[in-house]
Amino acid sequence: MADEPTVPPKRPPQQSEDRGIWDELRRLSGARIGLQRTGASLATGPLLDFKLAHARARDAVHDELDTMQLAADLAPLGMDIIVVESAAEDRQRYLMRPDLGRRLAPESEAKLAAHAAHYDAVFVIADGLSARAVQRHAQPVLNSAIPWLHAGGWRIGPILIVRHGRVAVGDAIASLLGSDSVAVLIGERPGLTAPDSMGAYLTWQPHPGTTDADRNCISNIRPDGIGYRDAAFKLADLLRAMHTRRISGVQLKDDSEQLRVQAIVAPKNDAGSKA
């Protein structure tokens, strides 16, 4: 009689246990981890979610900035607001010709000539690769940062809103206005987790030959990333450090986190010493 084939013992199913572990990790991150599968393929739910996120990212790249609405949102700050254009006349050309987004249109350069003076800083808002990012997040950040700087006696130039602008357009604007430093708030490249992430690029003594190594960057500004108050604190602190040390970029370290910790710990230590 032939030996019957040995059947391996069945292992207890661990699918529910594994799913519980991944669910716990997903609560800590927006990353797509431990996605449910059917065989070698993603399950229908995660696949559709991925396609939706991809569509939102593509839409964000092509969205146009509502400059009139943004100017209205910024009006309570009580500052001059100037809307200008880059040398890219439309969104398609802007995406195909990055160099045009780094320069102002000639008529926009002429518009700024009347506002030239000597400023400590100027703020530039550019749509970048996600207009909805600056549409949503620029005003809340400036609403905190600008009053902090004004309280320190800073001379801040008009707020510039640039259609079809890239980071380097801020260099041209600061040079034309006569500003010692520039902070460019710009929509970052949309991702599958966040199609509306905003970045801030800060530069001391910007000029046409400025490189990315000369800039400091605060990235991922949004409610689920770096919050508005934290971003405003970092922005104001970096600008102060630039003016004190007269440098920016790789030479200047962002110490704002250490300062925030000290501001929290110091009052507690004082209270303990008085007890």
Secondary structure, DSSP 8 states (H G I E B T S, - for coil): --------------HHHHHHHHHHHHTT-SS--S--EETTEE-HHHHHHHHHHHHHHHHHHH----HHHHHHHHGGG---EEEEEBS--SHHHHHH-GGGGGSB-HHHHHHHHTT---BSBEEEEE-TT-HHHHHHHHHHHHHHHHHHHHHTT--B--EEEEET--TTHHHHHHHHHTBSEEEEEEE----SS-TT-EEEEEEES--TT--GGGEEEEEEESTTSB-HHHHHHHHHHHHHHHHHHT--GGGS---HHHHHHHHHHHHHHHHHHH-
